Amino acid sequence: MSWKEQRKKWQQQAANWLEIPKDIALDLPKIVLVGNLQVFVENHRGILEYTPELIRIKVSLGELVIRGSDLFLRNILMHEITIEGRVYGVELKE
């Protein structure tokens, strides 16, 4: 087991023991899809691509790809993004 894997395992155990939400303890993205009209993304690391049909967002696990039509950024804050439009798909690429 590599050092990174050991560290991740220790972080998961500590989060469980301390009852800390895993998205916070492990710096994981939190993605909330509201129907097919809105996507909330927390713990992002920036926007990689932005068009009305495709939005790519960097997250700790790789990148989040949101496909749809008439997509636009409603809100963009340091750790949170709100996307609106017609959402056809959400994919997490490692």
Summary of the structure (lengths in Angstrom):
residues: 94
radius of gyration: 14.9
end to end distance: 19.5
largest distance: 44.8
contacts: 264
relative contact order: 0.18
helix: 21%
strand: 55%
